[in-house]
Amino acid sequence: MELKLYSAAGDNYLPEQFVKVNLTSEPSALFAPGTQIFPAAAGGLDLLFNPSDFKAFQQAGRLLAGAGVFKVNLSGVKISKREALFFLQGLYDGRNSLQVVFELDDAALFEIEQQANLLFALRYLAGTSSKVSTPLSLIERLTLLCAQTAEQCAAGQVTGRIIKRGDAEFEHCAGLRAVGSGSVNDPAMGIIDFIPAGLTDSAPLDFALVGKGITFDSGGYDLKPSKFMSTMRTDKCGAVYMAGTLAFAILNGLKRRVRCYLPCSENLVSGSSMLPGDIISYPNGVSVEINNTDAEGRLVLADGLLQAQQDGARFIIDAATLTGAAKVAVGRDITAYFASDKLASELQLEELFAENEEELWRLPLRPYFKRFLKSERACMTNSGHGDGAPGASVAAAFLQSFVSPELPWLHFDLSSAYMAESSPFYASAQATAAGVYSLAQFLCRQ
């Protein structure tokens, strides 16, 4: 898939090879009410467009992709750089190359092309098959992505480190050891460190990004039904999007030291797999009884959270395709997140996401949800149980046990990371890269 952008003021494209698209507020009387795209009297297509609609330009891209139009001439259409990026996000389907003429200059188009290609790379990588993206290969590809971005921008230094099965440090990764025990592919903790130009390796670690990288999730001995297992190659979206957030922030001038922690593993069934009833113990003294082998993501995230704190992170953000409950609560067009009331009020993340036409919804983070993790044999179970257990909030409560109460912490349950069917507003089917744009902006503003 290739992306090529052209300036309407330039002479390096042939108009007859593009579909001229006009944005209009007038529906056609020749078509049924509600028709949004129709032939223009002067040739090309008219697209029914209301600039005040939610994600108006991204909706326009989705409509054209649905009609099979991927060579688009938007000359004469007033559009900002951000709107052009959103339009391309809507137009992208992961299969067809895109060629678009915008009413923008070459410098703006170069910037948009860089950003769009990065987002497309994340969406592609998040959907790669599990035989292609094993835990170690995923870490290597994400490290390379961040390093190439930093080199391209002369923004600073990116280094990578991998702690894998067999290394002495890996013995402290209780979650990865348990979850990855059933696979021949080594589970590993990838660490990507970004030091901006002008700083040294003694600079404080301002932000830690922790992303769940389960490259395939069978559910373990609590085996998933086949209809849920078929998309489990995308259970690595947390790792891809956290590393992608770092790369996108670097591209946009990140000045803070940020380190990305990528606990990556497969969750498979074999004679050596973790079993219901196993108890694992973490370095912070928390013991966990495994009552559901399909609640594995939180086990490996705990490793990343503990490692980030050990390294002195001042602020932690984690992201994972963690619970089906989050999707039930907010749907696939909205990202769910958790934060203390005080931190949510201070950061105003929902307002930032709204600026970027990305939807964010805060779910409750309460200490009393830990009662649903009660265990008679350990500090807690890894999965909620009992009448009325709110799955996404219980998972957040589990993770909270691995974060110091004094440390600012945000948890994103990526309900919108992947779509089995395309959204009329948002993105084509498959991975979406939801939240990357806004979270990168958040890092750059700090």
C-alpha positions as CSV (number, residue, x, y, z in Angstrom):
1,M,0.0,0.0,0.0
2,E,1.4,3.3,-1.1
3,L,0.5,6.9,-0.2
4,K,1.1,9.8,-2.6
5,L,-0.1,13.4,-2.0
6,Y,-0.2,16.2,-4.6
7,S,-0.6,20.0,-4.2
8,A,-3.5,21.4,-6.3
9,A,-1.1,24.3,-7.2
10,G,1.5,21.9,-8.6
11,D,1.7,20.5,-12.1
12,N,3.0,17.0,-11.2
13,Y,-0.4,15.2,-11.5
14,L,-2.8,14.6,-14.3
15,P,-6.4,15.6,-13.3
16,E,-8.0,13.1,-15.6
17,Q,-6.4,10.3,-13.6
18,F,-8.3,11.4,-10.4
19,V,-11.9,11.5,-9.4
20,K,-12.8,15.2,-8.7
21,V,-14.8,15.3,-5.5
22,N,-16.9,18.3,-4.5
23,L,-18.2,18.9,-1.0
24,T,-21.8,20.1,-1.1
25,S,-24.5,20.8,1.5
26,E,-27.3,20.2,-1.1
27,P,-28.6,16.6,-1.5
28,S,-29.5,15.5,-4.9
29,A,-33.2,15.4,-5.9
30,L,-32.4,12.5,-8.2
31,F,-31.4,10.1,-5.4
32,A,-33.2,8.7,-2.4
33,P,-33.2,10.9,0.8
34,G,-30.1,10.1,2.8
35,T,-27.8,9.4,-0.2
36,Q,-24.5,11.0,0.6
37,I,-22.5,10.5,-2.6
38,F,-23.7,11.1,-6.2
39,P,-22.5,12.1,-9.7
40,A,-21.8,15.8,-10.1
41,A,-23.4,17.7,-13.0
42,A,-19.9,18.9,-14.2
43,G,-18.3,15.4,-13.8
44,G,-16.8,13.7,-10.8
45,L,-18.7,13.2,-7.6
46,D,-20.6,15.4,-5.2
47,L,-20.3,14.4,-1.5
48,L,-22.9,15.6,1.0
49,F,-20.9,17.3,3.6
50,N,-21.6,19.2,6.8
51,P,-18.4,20.6,8.4
52,S,-20.1,20.7,11.8
53,D,-20.7,16.9,11.7
54,F,-18.6,14.7,14.0
55,K,-15.4,13.7,12.1
56,A,-16.7,15.3,9.0
57,F,-13.6,14.9,6.9
58,Q,-12.9,11.4,8.2
59,Q,-16.5,10.5,7.3
60,A,-15.9,11.8,3.8
61,G,-12.8,9.5,3.5
62,R,-14.9,6.5,4.7
63,L,-17.6,7.2,2.1
64,L,-15.2,7.4,-0.7
65,A,-13.4,4.3,0.4
66,G,-16.7,2.5,0.5
67,A,-17.4,3.6,-3.0
68,G,-14.0,2.3,-4.1
69,V,-12.6,5.7,-4.8
70,F,-8.9,5.9,-3.8
71,K,-7.6,8.5,-6.3
72,V,-9.2,11.7,-5.1
73,N,-8.9,15.3,-6.3
74,L,-9.9,17.7,-3.5
75,S,-8.7,20.8,-5.3
76,G,-10.8,23.8,-4.4
77,V,-11.7,22.3,-1.0
78,K,-10.5,24.3,2.0
79,I,-8.8,21.9,4.4
80,S,-6.4,22.1,7.3
81,K,-3.4,19.8,7.8
82,R,-5.2,18.0,10.6
83,E,-8.4,17.6,8.6
84,A,-6.3,16.2,5.7
85,L,-4.8,13.6,8.0
86,F,-8.2,12.6,9.3
87,F,-9.5,12.3,5.7
88,L,-6.7,10.0,4.9
89,Q,-7.4,7.9,8.0
90,G,-10.9,7.5,6.8
91,L,-9.8,6.7,3.2
92,Y,-7.3,4.0,4.3
93,D,-8.4,0.4,4.0
94,G,-5.1,-1.4,4.3
95,R,-5.3,-2.8,0.8
96,N,-5.5,0.0,-1.8
97,S,-2.9,2.6,-2.5
98,L,-4.0,6.2,-2.0
99,Q,-3.4,9.2,-4.2
100,V,-4.9,12.5,-3.2
101,V,-4.8,16.1,-4.4
102,F,-5.1,18.7,-1.6
103,E,-5.4,22.4,-1.6
104,L,-2.2,22.6,0.5
105,D,1.5,23.5,-0.2
106,D,4.3,20.9,-0.5
107,A,5.7,21.5,3.0
108,A,2.3,20.8,4.5
109,L,1.9,17.7,2.4
110,F,5.3,16.4,3.4
111,E,4.3,16.7,7.1
112,I,0.9,15.0,6.5
113,E,2.5,12.2,4.5
114,Q,4.9,11.5,7.3
115,Q,2.2,11.4,9.9
116,A,-0.2,9.3,7.8
117,N,2.4,6.8,6.8
118,L,3.3,6.3,10.5
119,L,-0.4,5.8,11.5
120,F,-0.9,3.4,8.5
121,A,2.2,1.4,9.6
122,L,0.8,1.0,13.1
123,R,-2.6,-0.1,11.7
124,Y,-0.9,-2.6,9.4
125,L,1.5,-4.0,12.1
126,A,-1.3,-4.3,14.7
127,G,-3.2,-6.6,12.3
128,T,-0.2,-8.8,11.1
129,S,-0.6,-12.5,11.6
130,S,0.9,-14.1,14.7
131,K,3.3,-16.2,12.7
132,V,4.8,-13.0,11.4
133,S,4.7,-11.0,14.6
134,T,6.1,-13.2,17.3
135,P,7.0,-11.5,20.6
136,L,10.6,-10.9,19.8
137,S,10.0,-9.8,16.2
138,L,7.3,-7.4,17.3
139,I,9.6,-5.8,19.8
140,E,12.3,-5.5,17.2
141,R,10.0,-3.9,14.6
142,L,8.6,-1.4,17.1
143,T,12.1,-0.5,18.3
144,L,13.2,0.1,14.7
145,L,10.1,2.2,14.0
146,C,10.9,4.5,16.9
147,A,14.7,4.6,16.0
148,Q,14.0,5.4,12.4
149,T,11.6,8.2,13.3
150,A,14.1,9.8,15.7
151,E,16.9,9.6,13.1
152,Q,14.6,11.0,10.4
153,C,13.8,14.0,12.6
154,A,17.3,14.3,14.2
155,A,15.2,14.4,17.4
156,G,17.5,12.5,19.7
157,Q,18.6,9.0,20.6
158,V,16.5,5.8,20.7
159,T,17.9,2.7,22.2
160,G,16.3,-0.7,22.7
161,R,16.7,-3.5,25.1
162,I,15.1,-7.0,25.4
163,I,14.7,-9.0,28.5
164,K,13.7,-12.5,27.4
165,R,13.3,-16.0,28.8
166,G,16.7,-17.3,30.0
167,D,18.0,-13.9,31.1
168,A,18.6,-13.4,34.8
169,E,16.3,-10.3,34.8
170,F,13.5,-12.3,33.3
171,E,13.0,-14.2,36.6
172,H,11.4,-11.0,38.0
173,C,8.8,-11.0,35.2
174,A,6.2,-13.2,37.0
175,G,3.4,-12.5,34.5
176,L,5.4,-13.1,31.3
177,R,6.9,-16.3,32.8
178,A,3.4,-17.6,33.5
179,V,1.6,-16.5,30.3
180,G,4.5,-17.4,28.0
181,S,5.2,-20.8,29.5
182,G,3.1,-22.7,26.9
183,S,4.9,-21.3,23.9
184,V,8.1,-22.2,22.0
185,N,8.4,-18.5,21.1
186,D,10.2,-16.7,23.9
187,P,8.1,-14.2,25.9
188,A,10.0,-11.0,26.5
189,M,10.0,-7.4,27.9
190,G,11.0,-4.9,25.2
191,I,12.2,-1.5,26.5
192,I,12.5,1.4,24.1
193,D,14.2,4.5,25.5
194,F,14.0,7.9,23.9
195,I,16.4,10.7,25.0
196,P,15.7,14.0,23.3
197,A,18.5,16.0,21.7
198,G,20.2,18.1,24.3
199,L,19.6,15.6,27.1
200,T,21.9,12.8,28.4
201,D,21.2,9.4,29.7
202,S,21.1,10.8,33.2
203,A,18.0,12.8,32.4
204,P,15.0,11.8,34.5
205,L,12.4,9.5,33.1
206,D,9.4,11.7,32.7
207,F,6.9,9.2,31.2
208,A,6.7,5.4,31.0
209,L,4.4,3.9,28.3
210,V,3.4,0.3,29.0
211,G,1.6,-1.7,26.2
212,K,0.2,-5.2,26.3
213,G,1.8,-7.3,23.5
214,I,0.0,-10.6,23.4
215,T,0.8,-11.6,19.8
216,F,-1.8,-14.5,19.9
217,D,-4.3,-15.3,22.7
218,S,-5.9,-18.7,22.6
219,G,-7.3,-18.1,26.1
220,G,-5.0,-20.8,27.4
221,Y,-6.8,-23.7,29.2
222,D,-9.8,-21.4,29.5
223,L,-10.0,-21.7,25.7
224,K,-11.7,-19.0,23.7
225,P,-14.6,-20.0,21.3
226,S,-13.3,-19.9,17.7
227,K,-15.4,-16.8,16.8
228,F,-13.4,-14.8,19.4
229,M,-10.1,-16.5,18.7
230,S,-10.0,-15.6,15.0
231,T,-9.0,-12.0,15.6
232,M,-6.6,-12.6,18.5
233,R,-3.6,-11.6,16.4
234,T,-4.7,-8.0,17.3
235,D,-4.3,-8.6,21.0
236,K,-0.9,-6.8,20.6
237,C,-2.5,-3.4,19.9
238,G,-1.5,-2.0,23.3
239,A,2.2,-2.6,22.5
240,V,1.9,-1.3,19.0
241,Y,-0.1,1.8,19.9
242,M,2.2,2.7,22.9
243,A,5.3,2.4,20.8
244,G,3.4,4.2,18.0
245,T,2.5,7.0,20.4
246,L,6.2,7.5,21.2
247,A,7.1,7.5,17.5
248,F,4.3,10.0,16.7
249,A,5.4,12.2,19.6
250,I,9.0,12.1,18.4
251,L,7.8,13.1,14.9
252,N,6.0,16.1,16.4
253,G,8.9,17.4,18.5
254,L,8.8,15.5,21.8
255,K,11.2,17.2,24.4
256,R,10.7,14.8,27.3
257,R,12.5,11.5,28.1
258,V,10.0,8.7,27.5
259,R,10.6,5.0,27.9
260,C,8.2,2.4,26.4
261,Y,7.8,-1.0,28.1
262,L,6.4,-3.8,25.9
263,P,5.6,-7.1,27.7
264,C,5.1,-9.4,24.8
265,S,4.0,-13.1,24.8
266,E,1.8,-15.7,23.2
267,N,-0.9,-17.3,25.4
268,L,-1.1,-20.9,24.1
269,V,-2.2,-24.3,25.3
270,S,0.5,-27.0,25.9
271,G,1.8,-29.3,28.6
272,S,3.8,-26.5,30.1
273,S,1.1,-23.8,30.0
274,M,-0.2,-22.0,33.2
275,L,-3.2,-23.7,34.7
276,P,-6.3,-22.5,36.6
277,G,-5.3,-22.7,40.2
278,D,-1.7,-21.8,39.7
279,I,-0.3,-19.0,42.0
280,I,2.3,-16.6,40.8
281,S,4.2,-14.1,42.9
282,Y,5.4,-10.6,41.8
283,P,8.5,-8.8,43.2
284,N,6.3,-6.3,45.0
285,G,4.9,-9.1,47.2
286,V,1.6,-9.4,45.5
287,S,0.5,-13.1,44.9
288,V,-2.1,-13.9,42.3
289,E,-4.2,-17.0,42.0
290,I,-5.0,-17.8,38.3
291,N,-8.8,-18.4,38.1
292,N,-9.0,-17.6,34.4
293,T,-6.1,-18.2,32.0
294,D,-7.8,-15.9,29.5
295,A,-7.2,-12.9,31.8
296,E,-3.6,-12.9,30.8
297,G,-3.1,-9.3,29.6
298,R,-3.2,-7.9,33.1
299,L,-0.6,-10.4,34.3
300,V,2.0,-9.1,31.8
301,L,1.1,-5.5,32.2
302,A,1.9,-5.8,35.9
303,D,5.5,-6.7,34.9
304,G,5.7,-3.5,32.8
305,L,4.2,-1.3,35.5
306,L,6.7,-2.7,38.1
307,Q,9.7,-2.3,35.8
308,A,8.7,1.3,35.0
309,Q,8.5,2.2,38.7
310,Q,11.8,0.5,39.4
311,D,13.3,2.7,36.6
312,G,12.0,5.8,38.3
313,A,9.2,6.8,36.0
314,R,7.4,10.0,37.1
315,F,4.2,9.3,35.2
316,I,2.9,6.0,33.8
317,I,0.4,5.4,31.0
318,D,-0.6,1.9,30.1
319,A,-2.8,0.6,27.2
320,A,-4.2,-2.8,26.4
321,T,-7.0,-4.6,24.6
322,L,-7.8,-5.8,28.0
323,T,-11.5,-6.6,28.4
324,G,-14.6,-7.3,26.4
325,A,-16.5,-5.4,29.1
326,A,-15.0,-2.1,28.0
327,K,-16.4,-2.7,24.5
328,V,-19.8,-3.5,25.9
329,A,-19.7,-0.4,28.0
330,V,-18.7,2.2,25.4
331,G,-18.7,0.4,22.0
332,R,-15.9,0.2,19.5
333,D,-15.9,3.9,18.4
334,I,-14.9,5.2,21.8
335,T,-11.8,4.5,23.9
336,A,-12.3,3.8,27.6
337,Y,-9.8,5.0,30.2
338,F,-9.3,5.0,33.9
339,A,-7.8,7.7,36.2
340,S,-8.3,9.0,39.7
341,D,-10.8,11.8,39.9
342,K,-8.1,14.3,40.8
343,L,-5.8,13.3,38.0
344,A,-8.7,13.3,35.4
345,S,-9.7,16.8,36.5
346,E,-6.1,18.1,36.3
347,L,-5.3,16.6,32.9
348,Q,-8.6,17.2,31.0
349,L,-7.8,14.4,28.6
350,E,-11.4,14.2,27.4
351,E,-11.2,17.8,26.2
352,L,-7.9,17.1,24.4
353,F,-9.3,14.0,22.6
354,A,-12.4,16.0,21.7
355,E,-10.2,18.7,20.1
356,N,-8.9,15.9,17.8
357,E,-12.3,14.4,17.2
358,E,-11.3,11.2,19.1
359,E,-13.8,10.1,21.7
360,L,-12.7,9.2,25.2
361,W,-14.9,8.0,28.1
362,R,-13.8,7.6,31.7
363,L,-15.0,4.5,33.5
364,P,-15.0,4.2,37.3
365,L,-11.8,3.4,39.2
366,R,-12.8,2.5,42.8
367,P,-11.0,0.7,45.6
368,Y,-14.1,-1.3,46.5
369,F,-14.0,-3.1,43.1
370,K,-11.1,-5.2,44.5
371,R,-13.7,-7.3,46.4
372,F,-14.4,-9.0,43.1
373,L,-10.8,-10.3,43.1
374,K,-11.0,-12.0,46.5
375,S,-8.9,-15.2,46.8
376,E,-8.7,-17.7,49.7
377,R,-5.2,-18.7,48.5
378,A,-3.4,-15.5,47.4
379,C,-3.6,-11.7,47.6
380,M,-6.1,-11.8,44.8
381,T,-7.3,-13.6,41.7
382,N,-6.5,-12.5,38.2
383,S,-10.1,-12.3,37.0
384,G,-13.2,-10.8,38.6
385,H,-15.9,-13.1,40.0
386,G,-19.1,-12.6,41.9
387,D,-22.5,-11.1,41.1
388,G,-22.3,-7.8,39.3
389,A,-18.5,-7.7,38.8
390,P,-17.8,-4.8,36.4
391,G,-15.2,-6.4,34.2
392,A,-13.2,-3.4,32.9
393,S,-13.2,-1.7,36.3
394,V,-12.1,-4.9,38.1
395,A,-9.2,-5.3,35.6
396,A,-8.2,-1.7,36.4
397,A,-8.4,-2.4,40.1
398,F,-6.1,-5.4,39.5
399,L,-3.5,-3.2,37.8
400,Q,-3.8,-0.6,40.5
401,S,-2.3,-3.1,42.9
402,F,1.0,-2.7,40.9
403,V,1.2,1.1,40.9
404,S,2.3,3.3,43.8
405,P,-0.7,5.4,45.0
406,E,1.5,8.6,44.8
407,L,2.3,8.0,41.1
408,P,0.2,9.6,38.4
409,W,-1.2,6.7,36.3
410,L,-3.5,6.4,33.4
411,H,-5.0,3.1,32.1
412,F,-6.5,2.8,28.7
413,D,-8.7,-0.2,27.9
414,L,-8.6,0.0,24.1
415,S,-12.2,-0.7,23.3
416,S,-11.7,1.1,19.9
417,A,-8.3,-0.5,18.9
418,Y,-9.8,-2.9,16.4
419,M,-13.1,-3.1,14.5
420,A,-14.5,-6.3,13.0
421,E,-16.6,-4.2,10.7
422,S,-15.8,-0.7,9.5
423,S,-17.3,2.3,11.3
424,P,-19.2,5.0,9.3
425,F,-17.4,7.7,11.2
426,Y,-14.0,6.3,12.1
427,A,-12.1,3.7,10.2
428,S,-12.1,0.7,8.0
429,A,-12.4,-2.8,9.5
430,Q,-9.2,-4.1,11.3
431,A,-6.9,-2.0,13.5
432,T,-7.6,1.7,13.9
433,A,-4.6,3.3,15.8
434,A,-7.2,5.0,17.9
435,G,-5.8,7.4,20.5
436,V,-2.3,7.5,19.2
437,Y,-2.7,11.0,17.7
438,S,-4.1,12.5,20.9
439,L,-1.8,10.7,23.3
440,A,1.2,11.8,21.3
441,Q,-0.1,15.4,21.5
442,F,-0.5,15.0,25.3
443,L,3.2,14.0,25.7
444,C,4.4,16.9,23.5
445,R,2.4,19.4,25.5
446,Q,3.9,18.4,28.9
